[in-house]
Amino acid sequence: MPVGSTEAAARIRALADEFVALRVSPASGSVSQYYLDFGQTEDQEVRDLLAEAATRNPL
């Protein structure tokens, strides 16, 4: 994950074989504060992208 809180990093480390993050901060602010452009993605766009990805790389 690019950035996250110390708490989130600890939770992921407990579940993952390996954890890599560019920045882990004790502050639990918004992830968007680390990006110049963190626009919202509409639900339909996410569904479309997931459907497209599924046709390219079926499980």
C-alpha distance matrix in Angstrom:
0.0 3.8 5.7 7.2 10.6 12.2 13.3 10.1 8.8 12.4 12.4 9.6 11.3 14.5 13.7 11.9 13.8 11.2 8.0 6.5 5.1 7.3 8.7 9.5 12.5 15.3 16.0 15.0 15.5 14.0 10.7 13.1 14.8 12.4 13.3 16.9 16.9 15.0 17.7 18.0 18.1 21.2 21.3 23.7 21.5 18.7 21.5 22.9 19.7 19.2 22.9 22.9 20.1 22.1 25.1 23.6 21.9 23.8 22.7
3.8 0.0 3.8 7.0 10.7 12.7 14.6 11.9 10.7 14.5 15.2 12.8 14.2 17.6 17.2 15.4 17.0 14.0 10.7 8.0 5.1 5.1 6.6 8.6 11.4 14.7 15.0 14.5 14.3 12.8 9.1 11.1 12.1 9.2 10.2 13.7 14.2 12.9 16.1 17.2 17.9 21.3 22.1 24.4 21.9 19.6 22.8 23.9 20.7 20.8 24.6 24.2 21.7 24.1 26.9 25.2 24.0 26.2 25.6
5.7 3.8 0.0 3.8 7.2 9.7 11.7 9.6 8.9 12.7 13.7 12.3 13.7 17.0 17.3 16.1 18.1 15.2 11.5 9.4 5.9 5.8 4.8 5.8 7.9 11.0 11.2 10.8 10.8 9.9 6.8 9.5 10.0 7.7 9.9 13.7 14.6 13.0 16.4 17.3 18.6 21.9 22.8 25.5 23.4 21.1 24.4 25.8 23.0 23.0 26.8 26.8 24.5 26.7 29.8 28.3 27.0 29.0 28.1
7.2 7.0 3.8 0.0 3.7 6.6 8.1 6.2 6.4 9.9 10.8 10.2 12.0 14.8 15.4 15.1 17.6 15.2 11.5 10.5 7.6 8.7 6.6 5.1 6.4 8.6 8.9 8.0 9.0 8.8 6.7 10.4 10.9 9.8 12.4 16.2 16.9 14.7 17.7 18.1 19.4 22.4 22.9 25.9 24.3 21.7 24.8 26.7 24.2 23.8 27.6 28.1 25.8 27.6 30.9 29.8 28.3 29.8 28.6
10.6 10.7 7.2 3.7 0.0 3.8 5.3 5.2 6.2 8.6 10.0 10.7 12.2 14.4 15.8 16.2 18.8 16.7 13.1 12.8 10.2 11.4 8.5 5.5 4.9 5.5 6.3 5.5 7.9 9.3 8.7 12.4 12.3 12.0 15.1 18.7 19.6 17.4 20.3 20.4 22.0 24.7 25.1 28.4 27.1 24.5 27.4 29.6 27.3 26.7 30.5 31.3 29.0 30.6 34.0 33.1 31.4 32.7 31.3
12.2 12.7 9.7 6.6 3.8 0.0 3.8 5.6 5.1 6.2 8.7 10.0 10.4 12.4 14.6 15.1 17.4 15.5 12.3 12.5 10.7 12.3 9.4 5.7 5.5 5.0 7.7 8.0 11.1 13.0 12.4 16.1 15.8 15.1 18.4 22.0 23.1 21.0 24.0 24.1 25.5 28.2 28.3 31.5 30.3 27.5 30.2 32.5 30.0 29.1 32.9 33.7 31.1 32.5 36.0 35.0 33.0 34.2 32.4
13.3 14.6 11.7 8.1 5.3 3.8 0.0 3.8 5.4 5.2 6.4 8.8 10.0 10.9 13.0 14.4 17.3 16.1 13.2 14.3 13.0 15.1 12.7 9.1 8.9 7.5 9.4 8.3 11.8 13.4 13.3 17.1 17.4 17.2 20.2 23.8 24.4 21.9 24.4 23.9 25.1 27.4 27.1 30.4 29.6 26.6 29.0 31.7 29.5 28.3 31.9 33.1 30.7 31.7 35.3 34.7 32.6 33.3 31.4
10.1 11.9 9.6 6.2 5.2 5.6 3.8 0.0 3.8 5.4 5.2 6.3 8.6 10.0 11.1 12.2 15.3 14.1 11.1 12.2 10.9 13.5 11.7 8.8 9.7 9.7 10.9 9.2 11.8 12.4 11.5 15.2 16.2 15.8 18.2 22.0 22.2 19.4 21.8 21.2 22.0 24.3 23.9 27.1 26.2 23.1 25.4 28.0 25.8 24.5 28.2 29.3 26.8 27.9 31.5 30.9 28.8 29.6 27.8
8.8 10.7 8.9 6.4 6.2 5.1 5.4 3.8 0.0 3.8 5.5 5.2 6.0 8.6 10.1 10.2 12.7 11.0 7.9 9.0 8.2 11.2 9.8 7.1 9.2 9.9 12.1 11.4 13.9 14.5 12.9 16.6 17.3 16.1 18.6 22.4 23.0 20.6 23.4 23.2 23.8 26.4 26.1 29.1 27.7 24.6 27.0 29.3 26.7 25.4 29.1 29.9 27.1 28.3 31.8 30.7 28.5 29.5 27.6
12.4 14.5 12.7 9.9 8.6 6.2 5.2 5.4 3.8 0.0 3.8 5.5 5.1 6.3 8.9 10.0 12.5 11.6 9.4 11.5 11.5 14.5 13.0 9.9 11.4 11.0 13.7 13.1 16.2 17.3 16.3 20.0 20.6 19.6 22.3 26.1 26.6 24.2 26.8 26.4 26.9 29.3 28.6 31.7 30.6 27.4 29.5 32.0 29.5 27.9 31.4 32.5 29.6 30.4 34.0 33.1 30.5 31.3 29.0
12.4 15.2 13.7 10.8 10.0 8.7 6.4 5.2 5.5 3.8 0.0 3.8 5.5 5.3 6.8 8.9 12.1 12.1 10.3 12.8 13.1 16.4 15.2 12.4 13.9 13.5 15.5 13.9 16.9 17.4 16.4 20.1 21.3 20.6 22.9 26.6 26.6 23.8 26.0 25.1 25.3 27.3 26.2 29.2 28.5 25.1 26.9 29.6 27.3 25.4 28.8 30.2 27.5 27.9 31.6 31.1 28.5 28.8 26.4
9.6 12.8 12.3 10.2 10.7 10.0 8.8 6.3 5.2 5.5 3.8 0.0 3.8 5.3 5.2 5.9 9.3 8.9 7.1 9.9 10.7 14.3 14.0 11.9 14.3 14.9 16.8 15.4 17.7 17.7 15.9 19.4 20.9 19.6 21.5 25.2 25.1 22.5 24.7 23.9 23.8 25.9 24.9 27.7 26.6 23.1 24.9 27.3 24.8 22.9 26.4 27.5 24.5 25.1 28.7 27.8 25.2 25.8 23.5
11.3 14.2 13.7 12.0 12.2 10.4 10.0 8.6 6.0 5.1 5.5 3.8 0.0 3.8 5.4 5.2 7.4 6.9 5.8 9.1 10.7 14.3 14.2 12.1 14.7 15.3 17.9 17.2 19.9 20.2 18.3 21.9 22.9 21.3 23.4 27.2 27.5 25.1 27.7 27.2 27.1 29.5 28.5 31.2 29.9 26.5 28.3 30.5 27.8 25.9 29.3 30.1 26.9 27.5 31.0 29.9 27.0 27.8 25.2
14.5 17.6 17.0 14.8 14.4 12.4 10.9 10.0 8.6 6.3 5.3 5.3 3.8 0.0 3.8 6.0 8.3 9.4 9.3 12.8 14.5 18.1 17.7 15.3 17.4 17.3 19.9 18.9 21.8 22.3 20.8 24.4 25.6 24.4 26.5 30.3 30.4 27.8 30.0 29.1 28.9 30.9 29.6 32.3 31.4 27.8 29.2 31.8 29.3 27.0 30.2 31.5 28.3 28.4 32.0 31.2 28.2 28.4 25.6
13.7 17.2 17.3 15.4 15.8 14.6 13.0 11.1 10.1 8.9 6.8 5.2 5.4 3.8 0.0 3.8 7.0 8.8 9.3 12.9 14.8 18.6 18.7 16.8 19.2 19.6 21.7 20.3 22.8 22.7 20.9 24.3 26.0 24.6 26.3 30.0 29.6 26.9 28.8 27.7 27.1 28.8 27.2 29.7 28.9 25.2 26.3 28.8 26.4 23.9 26.9 28.2 25.0 24.9 28.5 27.8 24.7 24.7 21.8
11.9 15.4 16.1 15.1 16.2 15.1 14.4 12.2 10.2 10.0 8.9 5.9 5.2 6.0 3.8 0.0 3.8 5.3 6.5 10.1 12.7 16.4 17.3 16.0 19.0 20.0 22.3 21.1 23.3 23.0 20.6 23.9 25.5 23.7 25.1 28.7 28.5 26.1 28.2 27.5 26.7 28.8 27.4 29.6 28.3 24.7 26.1 28.1 25.3 23.0 26.1 26.9 23.5 23.7 27.1 25.9 22.8 23.3 20.6
13.8 17.0 18.1 17.6 18.8 17.4 17.3 15.3 12.7 12.5 12.1 9.3 7.4 8.3 7.0 3.8 0.0 3.8 7.0 10.4 13.7 17.3 18.6 17.7 20.9 22.2 24.7 24.0 26.2 25.9 23.4 26.5 27.9 25.7 27.1 30.6 30.6 28.5 30.8 30.3 29.4 31.6 30.4 32.3 30.8 27.3 28.6 30.3 27.3 25.1 28.0 28.5 24.9 25.0 28.1 26.6 23.4 24.0 21.2
11.2 14.0 15.2 15.2 16.7 15.5 16.1 14.1 11.0 11.6 12.1 8.9 6.9 9.4 8.8 5.3 3.8 0.0 3.8 6.8 10.3 13.7 15.2 14.8 18.3 20.0 22.5 22.1 24.0 23.8 21.0 24.0 25.2 22.7 24.2 27.7 27.9 26.1 28.7 28.6 28.1 30.6 29.8 31.8 30.0 26.6 28.4 29.9 26.7 24.9 28.0 28.2 24.6 25.4 28.4 26.6 23.6 24.8 22.5
8.0 10.7 11.5 11.5 13.1 12.3 13.2 11.1 7.9 9.4 10.3 7.1 5.8 9.3 9.3 6.5 7.0 3.8 0.0 3.8 6.8 10.4 11.6 11.1 14.6 16.6 18.9 18.6 20.4 20.2 17.4 20.5 21.5 19.1 20.8 24.3 24.7 22.9 25.7 25.8 25.6 28.3 27.8 30.1 28.2 25.0 27.1 28.7 25.5 24.1 27.5 27.6 24.3 25.4 28.6 26.8 24.2 25.7 23.6
6.5 8.0 9.4 10.5 12.8 12.5 14.3 12.2 9.0 11.5 12.8 9.9 9.1 12.8 12.9 10.1 10.4 6.8 3.8 0.0 3.8 6.9 9.0 9.6 13.4 16.0 18.1 18.1 19.4 19.0 15.9 18.6 19.3 16.5 18.0 21.4 22.2 20.8 23.8 24.5 24.5 27.6 27.6 29.7 27.5 24.6 27.1 28.3 24.9 24.1 27.6 27.3 24.1 25.8 28.7 26.7 24.5 26.4 24.8
5.1 5.1 5.9 7.6 10.2 10.7 13.0 10.9 8.2 11.5 13.1 10.7 10.7 14.5 14.8 12.7 13.7 10.3 6.8 3.8 0.0 3.8 5.4 6.6 10.3 13.4 15.0 15.2 16.1 15.6 12.5 15.2 15.6 12.8 14.6 18.1 19.1 17.9 21.1 22.0 22.5 25.8 26.2 28.6 26.2 23.6 26.5 27.8 24.5 24.1 27.7 27.5 24.5 26.5 29.5 27.6 25.8 27.8 26.6
7.3 5.1 5.8 8.7 11.4 12.3 15.1 13.5 11.2 14.5 16.4 14.3 14.3 18.1 18.6 16.4 17.3 13.7 10.4 6.9 3.8 0.0 3.8 7.0 10.1 13.7 14.8 15.6 15.8 15.4 12.2 14.2 14.0 10.7 12.6 15.7 17.3 16.8 20.2 21.8 22.7 26.2 27.1 29.4 26.8 24.6 27.8 28.8 25.5 25.6 29.2 28.6 25.9 28.3 31.1 29.0 27.6 29.9 29.1
8.7 6.6 4.8 6.6 8.5 9.4 12.7 11.7 9.8 13.0 15.2 14.0 14.2 17.7 18.7 17.3 18.6 15.2 11.6 9.0 5.4 3.8 0.0 3.8 6.4 10.1 11.2 12.4 12.8 13.1 10.5 13.0 12.2 9.4 12.3 15.6 17.5 16.7 20.3 21.7 23.1 26.6 27.5 30.2 27.9 25.7 28.9 30.2 27.2 27.3 31.0 30.7 28.2 30.5 33.4 31.6 30.2 32.4 31.4
9.5 8.6 5.8 5.1 5.5 5.7 9.1 8.8 7.1 9.9 12.4 11.9 12.1 15.3 16.8 16.0 17.7 14.8 11.1 9.6 6.6 7.0 3.8 0.0 3.8 6.9 8.8 9.9 11.4 12.4 10.6 13.8 13.1 11.3 14.5 18.0 19.6 18.2 21.6 22.6 24.0 27.2 27.8 30.8 28.9 26.4 29.5 31.2 28.4 28.0 31.8 32.0 29.4 31.4 34.6 33.1 31.4 33.1 31.8
12.5 11.4 7.9 6.4 4.9 5.5 8.9 9.7 9.2 11.4 13.9 14.3 14.7 17.4 19.2 19.0 20.9 18.3 14.6 13.4 10.3 10.1 6.4 3.8 0.0 3.8 5.3 7.4 9.0 11.0 10.4 13.4 12.0 11.1 14.8 18.1 19.9 18.5 21.9 22.8 24.8 27.8 28.7 31.8 30.1 27.9 31.0 32.9 30.3 30.2 34.0 34.3 32.0 34.0 37.2 35.9 34.3 36.0 34.7
15.3 14.7 11.0 8.6 5.5 5.0 7.5 9.7 9.9 11.0 13.5 14.9 15.3 17.3 19.6 20.0 22.2 20.0 16.6 16.0 13.4 13.7 10.1 6.9 3.8 0.0 3.8 6.3 9.0 11.9 12.3 15.4 14.1 14.0 17.7 20.9 22.6 20.9 24.0 24.5 26.6 29.4 30.0 33.4 32.1 29.7 32.7 34.9 32.6 32.1 35.9 36.6 34.3 36.0 39.4 38.4 36.7 38.1 36.6
16.0 15.0 11.2 8.9 6.3 7.7 9.4 10.9 12.1 13.7 15.5 16.8 17.9 19.9 21.7 22.3 24.7 22.5 18.9 18.1 15.0 14.8 11.2 8.8 5.3 3.8 0.0 3.8 5.6 9.0 10.3 13.0 11.3 12.2 15.8 18.8 20.4 18.6 21.6 22.2 24.6 27.3 28.2 31.7 30.4 28.4 31.5 33.7 31.6 31.5 35.2 35.9 34.0 35.9 39.2 38.3 37.0 38.4 37.2
15.0 14.5 10.8 8.0 5.5 8.0 8.3 9.2 11.4 13.1 13.9 15.4 17.2 18.9 20.3 21.1 24.0 22.1 18.6 18.1 15.2 15.6 12.4 9.9 7.4 6.3 3.8 0.0 3.8 6.7 8.5 11.5 10.9 12.2 15.3 18.5 19.4 17.0 19.6 19.6 21.9 24.3 25.0 28.6 27.6 25.5 28.5 30.9 29.0 28.8 32.4 33.4 31.7 33.4 36.7 36.2 34.9 36.0 34.8
15.5 14.3 10.8 9.0 7.9 11.1 11.8 11.8 13.9 16.2 16.9 17.7 19.9 21.8 22.8 23.3 26.2 24.0 20.4 19.4 16.1 15.8 12.8 11.4 9.0 9.0 5.6 3.8 0.0 3.8 6.5 8.6 7.6 9.8 12.6 15.4 16.3 14.1 16.6 17.0 19.7 22.3 23.5 26.9 25.9 24.2 27.4 29.5 27.8 28.0 31.6 32.4 31.0 33.0 36.2 35.6 34.7 36.1 35.2
14.0 12.8 9.9 8.8 9.3 13.0 13.4 12.4 14.5 17.3 17.4 17.7 20.2 22.3 22.7 23.0 25.9 23.8 20.2 19.0 15.6 15.4 13.1 12.4 11.0 11.9 9.0 6.7 3.8 0.0 3.8 5.2 5.8 8.2 10.1 12.9 13.1 10.6 13.0 13.3 16.0 18.7 20.0 23.4 22.2 20.7 24.0 26.0 24.3 24.8 28.4 29.1 27.8 30.0 33.0 32.5 31.8 33.3 32.8
10.7 9.1 6.8 6.7 8.7 12.4 13.3 11.5 12.9 16.3 16.4 15.9 18.3 20.8 20.9 20.6 23.4 21.0 17.4 15.9 12.5 12.2 10.5 10.6 10.4 12.3 10.3 8.5 6.5 3.8 0.0 3.8 5.4 6.0 7.7 11.1 11.3 8.8 11.8 12.5 14.7 17.8 19.1 22.2 20.6 18.9 22.3 24.1 21.9 22.4 26.1 26.5 25.0 27.3 30.3 29.5 28.8 30.5 30.0
13.1 11.1 9.5 10.4 12.4 16.1 17.1 15.2 16.6 20.0 20.1 19.4 21.9 24.4 24.3 23.9 26.5 24.0 20.5 18.6 15.2 14.2 13.0 13.8 13.4 15.4 13.0 11.5 8.6 5.2 3.8 0.0 3.8 5.3 5.4 8.1 8.0 5.7 8.7 10.1 12.9 16.2 18.2 21.1 19.2 18.2 21.8 23.2 21.3 22.4 25.9 26.0 25.0 27.6 30.3 29.5 29.3 31.2 31.2
14.8 12.1 10.0 10.9 12.3 15.8 17.4 16.2 17.3 20.6 21.3 20.9 22.9 25.6 26.0 25.5 27.9 25.2 21.5 19.3 15.6 14.0 12.2 13.1 12.0 14.1 11.3 10.9 7.6 5.8 5.4 3.8 0.0 3.8 5.6 7.8 9.3 8.4 11.6 13.6 16.6 19.8 21.9 24.8 22.9 21.9 25.6 26.9 24.9 26.0 29.6 29.6 28.4 31.1 33.8 32.8 32.5 34.5 34.4
12.4 9.2 7.7 9.8 12.0 15.1 17.2 15.8 16.1 19.6 20.6 19.6 21.3 24.4 24.6 23.7 25.7 22.7 19.1 16.5 12.8 10.7 9.4 11.3 11.1 14.0 12.2 12.2 9.8 8.2 6.0 5.3 3.8 0.0 3.8 7.0 9.0 8.7 12.4 14.7 17.1 20.7 22.7 25.3 23.0 21.8 25.5 26.5 24.1 25.2 28.8 28.5 27.0 29.8 32.4 31.1 30.6 32.9 32.8
13.3 10.2 9.9 12.4 15.1 18.4 20.2 18.2 18.6 22.3 22.9 21.5 23.4 26.5 26.3 25.1 27.1 24.2 20.8 18.0 14.6 12.6 12.3 14.5 14.8 17.7 15.8 15.3 12.6 10.1 7.7 5.4 5.6 3.8 0.0 3.8 5.4 5.9 9.5 12.4 14.7 18.4 20.8 23.0 20.4 19.7 23.5 24.1 21.7 23.3 26.7 26.1 24.9 28.0 30.3 28.9 29.0 31.4 31.7
16.9 13.7 13.7 16.2 18.7 22.0 23.8 22.0 22.4 26.1 26.6 25.2 27.2 30.3 30.0 28.7 30.6 27.7 24.3 21.4 18.1 15.7 15.6 18.0 18.1 20.9 18.8 18.5 15.4 12.9 11.1 8.1 7.8 7.0 3.8 0.0 3.8 6.5 9.4 12.9 15.4 18.9 21.8 23.7 21.0 21.0 24.8 24.9 22.7 24.9 28.0 27.1 26.3 29.6 31.6 30.2 30.7 33.3 34.0
16.9 14.2 14.6 16.9 19.6 23.1 24.4 22.2 23.0 26.6 26.6 25.1 27.5 30.4 29.6 28.5 30.6 27.9 24.7 22.2 19.1 17.3 17.5 19.6 19.9 22.6 20.4 19.4 16.3 13.1 11.3 8.0 9.3 9.0 5.4 3.8 0.0 3.8 5.9 9.5 11.9 15.3 18.4 20.0 17.3 17.6 21.4 21.4 19.5 21.8 24.8 24.0 23.6 26.9 28.7 27.6 28.3 30.8 31.7
15.0 12.9 13.0 14.7 17.4 21.0 21.9 19.4 20.6 24.2 23.8 22.5 25.1 27.8 26.9 26.1 28.5 26.1 22.9 20.8 17.9 16.8 16.7 18.2 18.5 20.9 18.6 17.0 14.1 10.6 8.8 5.7 8.4 8.7 5.9 6.5 3.8 0.0 3.8 6.6 9.2 12.7 15.4 17.6 15.2 15.0 18.8 19.4 17.6 19.5 22.7 22.4 21.9 24.8 27.1 26.3 26.7 28.9 29.5
17.7 16.1 16.4 17.7 20.3 24.0 24.4 21.8 23.4 26.8 26.0 24.7 27.7 30.0 28.8 28.2 30.8 28.7 25.7 23.8 21.1 20.2 20.3 21.6 21.9 24.0 21.6 19.6 16.6 13.0 11.8 8.7 11.6 12.4 9.5 9.4 5.9 3.8 0.0 3.8 6.6 9.7 12.9 14.8 12.6 13.2 16.8 17.3 16.1 18.3 21.1 21.0 21.1 24.0 26.0 25.6 26.4 28.4 29.4
18.0 17.2 17.3 18.1 20.4 24.1 23.9 21.2 23.2 26.4 25.1 23.9 27.2 29.1 27.7 27.5 30.3 28.6 25.8 24.5 22.0 21.8 21.7 22.6 22.8 24.5 22.2 19.6 17.0 13.3 12.5 10.1 13.6 14.7 12.4 12.9 9.5 6.6 3.8 0.0 3.8 6.4 9.5 11.8 10.3 10.6 14.1 15.1 14.4 16.3 19.0 19.5 19.8 22.3 24.5 24.6 25.3 26.8 27.7
18.1 17.9 18.6 19.4 22.0 25.5 25.1 22.0 23.8 26.9 25.3 23.8 27.1 28.9 27.1 26.7 29.4 28.1 25.6 24.5 22.5 22.7 23.1 24.0 24.8 26.6 24.6 21.9 19.7 16.0 14.7 12.9 16.6 17.1 14.7 15.4 11.9 9.2 6.6 3.8 0.0 3.8 6.5 8.4 6.6 7.0 10.4 11.3 10.8 12.7 15.3 15.8 16.4 18.7 20.8 21.2 22.0 23.4 24.5
21.2 21.3 21.9 22.4 24.7 28.2 27.4 24.3 26.4 29.3 27.3 25.9 29.5 30.9 28.8 28.8 31.6 30.6 28.3 27.6 25.8 26.2 26.6 27.2 27.8 29.4 27.3 24.3 22.3 18.7 17.8 16.2 19.8 20.7 18.4 18.9 15.3 12.7 9.7 6.4 3.8 0.0 3.8 5.5 5.3 6.6 8.9 10.1 10.9 12.6 14.5 15.6 16.8 18.7 20.6 21.6 22.7 23.6 24.8
21.3 22.1 22.8 22.9 25.1 28.3 27.1 23.9 26.1 28.6 26.2 24.9 28.5 29.6 27.2 27.4 30.4 29.8 27.8 27.6 26.2 27.1 27.5 27.8 28.7 30.0 28.2 25.0 23.5 20.0 19.1 18.2 21.9 22.7 20.8 21.8 18.4 15.4 12.9 9.5 6.5 3.8 0.0 3.8 5.5 5.2 6.3 8.7 10.0 10.7 12.4 14.3 15.4 16.6 18.8 20.3 21.0 21.4 22.3
23.7 24.4 25.5 25.9 28.4 31.5 30.4 27.1 29.1 31.7 29.2 27.7 31.2 32.3 29.7 29.6 32.3 31.8 30.1 29.7 28.6 29.4 30.2 30.8 31.8 33.4 31.7 28.6 26.9 23.4 22.2 21.1 24.8 25.3 23.0 23.7 20.0 17.6 14.8 11.8 8.4 5.5 3.8 0.0 3.8 5.4 5.0 6.1 8.6 9.8 10.5 12.2 14.1 15.3 16.8 18.6 19.9 20.2 21.8
21.5 21.9 23.4 24.3 27.1 30.3 29.6 26.2 27.7 30.6 28.5 26.6 29.9 31.4 28.9 28.3 30.8 30.0 28.2 27.5 26.2 26.8 27.9 28.9 30.1 32.1 30.4 27.6 25.9 22.2 20.6 19.2 22.9 23.0 20.4 21.0 17.3 15.2 12.6 10.3 6.6 5.3 5.5 3.8 0.0 3.8 5.5 5.1 6.1 8.6 9.8 10.5 12.2 14.2 15.6 16.7 18.2 19.2 21.0
18.7 19.6 21.1 21.7 24.5 27.5 26.6 23.1 24.6 27.4 25.1 23.1 26.5 27.8 25.2 24.7 27.3 26.6 25.0 24.6 23.6 24.6 25.7 26.4 27.9 29.7 28.4 25.5 24.2 20.7 18.9 18.2 21.9 21.8 19.7 21.0 17.6 15.0 13.2 10.6 7.0 6.6 5.2 5.4 3.8 0.0 3.8 5.4 5.1 6.1 8.5 9.8 10.5 12.2 14.5 15.5 16.2 17.0 18.2
21.5 22.8 24.4 24.8 27.4 30.2 29.0 25.4 27.0 29.5 26.9 24.9 28.3 29.2 26.3 26.1 28.6 28.4 27.1 27.1 26.5 27.8 28.9 29.5 31.0 32.7 31.5 28.5 27.4 24.0 22.3 21.8 25.6 25.5 23.5 24.8 21.4 18.8 16.8 14.1 10.4 8.9 6.3 5.0 5.5 3.8 0.0 3.8 5.5 5.2 6.1 8.6 9.9 10.5 12.6 14.5 15.3 15.4 16.8
22.9 23.9 25.8 26.7 29.6 32.5 31.7 28.0 29.3 32.0 29.6 27.3 30.5 31.8 28.8 28.1 30.3 29.9 28.7 28.3 27.8 28.8 30.2 31.2 32.9 34.9 33.7 30.9 29.5 26.0 24.1 23.2 26.9 26.5 24.1 24.9 21.4 19.4 17.3 15.1 11.3 10.1 8.7 6.1 5.1 5.4 3.8 0.0 3.8 5.5 5.1 6.1 8.6 9.9 10.9 12.6 14.3 14.9 17.1
19.7 20.7 23.0 24.2 27.3 30.0 29.5 25.8 26.7 29.5 27.3 24.8 27.8 29.3 26.4 25.3 27.3 26.7 25.5 24.9 24.5 25.5 27.2 28.4 30.3 32.6 31.6 29.0 27.8 24.3 21.9 21.3 24.9 24.1 21.7 22.7 19.5 17.6 16.1 14.4 10.8 10.9 10.0 8.6 6.1 5.1 5.5 3.8 0.0 3.8 5.4 5.1 6.1 8.5 10.1 10.7 12.1 13.5 15.5
19.2 20.8 23.0 23.8 26.7 29.1 28.3 24.5 25.4 27.9 25.4 22.9 25.9 27.0 23.9 23.0 25.1 24.9 24.1 24.1 24.1 25.6 27.3 28.0 30.2 32.1 31.5 28.8 28.0 24.8 22.4 22.4 26.0 25.2 23.3 24.9 21.8 19.5 18.3 16.3 12.7 12.6 10.7 9.8 8.6 6.1 5.2 5.5 3.8 0.0 3.8 5.4 5.1 6.1 8.8 10.0 10.3 10.9 12.4
22.9 24.6 26.8 27.6 30.5 32.9 31.9 28.2 29.1 31.4 28.8 26.4 29.3 30.2 26.9 26.1 28.0 28.0 27.5 27.6 27.7 29.2 31.0 31.8 34.0 35.9 35.2 32.4 31.6 28.4 26.1 25.9 29.6 28.8 26.7 28.0 24.8 22.7 21.1 19.0 15.3 14.5 12.4 10.5 9.8 8.5 6.1 5.1 5.4 3.8 0.0 3.8 5.5 5.1 6.5 8.9 10.1 10.0 12.3
22.9 24.2 26.8 28.1 31.3 33.7 33.1 29.3 29.9 32.5 30.2 27.5 30.1 31.5 28.2 26.9 28.5 28.2 27.6 27.3 27.5 28.6 30.7 32.0 34.3 36.6 35.9 33.4 32.4 29.1 26.5 26.0 29.6 28.5 26.1 27.1 24.0 22.4 21.0 19.5 15.8 15.6 14.3 12.2 10.5 9.8 8.6 6.1 5.1 5.4 3.8 0.0 3.8 5.4 5.4 6.6 8.8 10.0 12.9
20.1 21.7 24.5 25.8 29.0 31.1 30.7 26.8 27.1 29.6 27.5 24.5 26.9 28.3 25.0 23.5 24.9 24.6 24.3 24.1 24.5 25.9 28.2 29.4 32.0 34.3 34.0 31.7 31.0 27.8 25.0 25.0 28.4 27.0 24.9 26.3 23.6 21.9 21.1 19.8 16.4 16.8 15.4 14.1 12.2 10.5 9.9 8.6 6.1 5.1 5.5 3.8 0.0 3.8 5.4 5.1 6.0 7.9 10.3
22.1 24.1 26.7 27.6 30.6 32.5 31.7 27.9 28.3 30.4 27.9 25.1 27.5 28.4 24.9 23.7 25.0 25.4 25.4 25.8 26.5 28.3 30.5 31.4 34.0 36.0 35.9 33.4 33.0 30.0 27.3 27.6 31.1 29.8 28.0 29.6 26.9 24.8 24.0 22.3 18.7 18.7 16.6 15.3 14.2 12.2 10.5 9.9 8.5 6.1 5.1 5.4 3.8 0.0 3.8 5.4 5.2 5.0 7.6
25.1 26.9 29.8 30.9 34.0 36.0 35.3 31.5 31.8 34.0 31.6 28.7 31.0 32.0 28.5 27.1 28.1 28.4 28.6 28.7 29.5 31.1 33.4 34.6 37.2 39.4 39.2 36.7 36.2 33.0 30.3 30.3 33.8 32.4 30.3 31.6 28.7 27.1 26.0 24.5 20.8 20.6 18.8 16.8 15.6 14.5 12.6 10.9 10.1 8.8 6.5 5.4 5.4 3.8 0.0 3.8 5.7 5.8 9.4
23.6 25.2 28.3 29.8 33.1 35.0 34.7 30.9 30.7 33.1 31.1 27.8 29.9 31.2 27.8 25.9 26.6 26.6 26.8 26.7 27.6 29.0 31.6 33.1 35.9 38.4 38.3 36.2 35.6 32.5 29.5 29.5 32.8 31.1 28.9 30.2 27.6 26.3 25.6 24.6 21.2 21.6 20.3 18.6 16.7 15.5 14.5 12.6 10.7 10.0 8.9 6.6 5.1 5.4 3.8 0.0 3.8 6.3 9.7
21.9 24.0 27.0 28.3 31.4 33.0 32.6 28.8 28.5 30.5 28.5 25.2 27.0 28.2 24.7 22.8 23.4 23.6 24.2 24.5 25.8 27.6 30.2 31.4 34.3 36.7 37.0 34.9 34.7 31.8 28.8 29.3 32.5 30.6 29.0 30.7 28.3 26.7 26.4 25.3 22.0 22.7 21.0 19.9 18.2 16.2 15.3 14.3 12.1 10.3 10.1 8.8 6.0 5.2 5.7 3.8 0.0 3.8 6.4
23.8 26.2 29.0 29.8 32.7 34.2 33.3 29.6 29.5 31.3 28.8 25.8 27.8 28.4 24.7 23.3 24.0 24.8 25.7 26.4 27.8 29.9 32.4 33.1 36.0 38.1 38.4 36.0 36.1 33.3 30.5 31.2 34.5 32.9 31.4 33.3 30.8 28.9 28.4 26.8 23.4 23.6 21.4 20.2 19.2 17.0 15.4 14.9 13.5 10.9 10.0 10.0 7.9 5.0 5.8 6.3 3.8 0.0 3.8
22.7 25.6 28.1 28.6 31.3 32.4 31.4 27.8 27.6 29.0 26.4 23.5 25.2 25.6 21.8 20.6 21.2 22.5 23.6 24.8 26.6 29.1 31.4 31.8 34.7 36.6 37.2 34.8 35.2 32.8 30.0 31.2 34.4 32.8 31.7 34.0 31.7 29.5 29.4 27.7 24.5 24.8 22.3 21.8 21.0 18.2 16.8 17.1 15.5 12.4 12.3 12.9 10.3 7.6 9.4 9.7 6.4 3.8 0.0
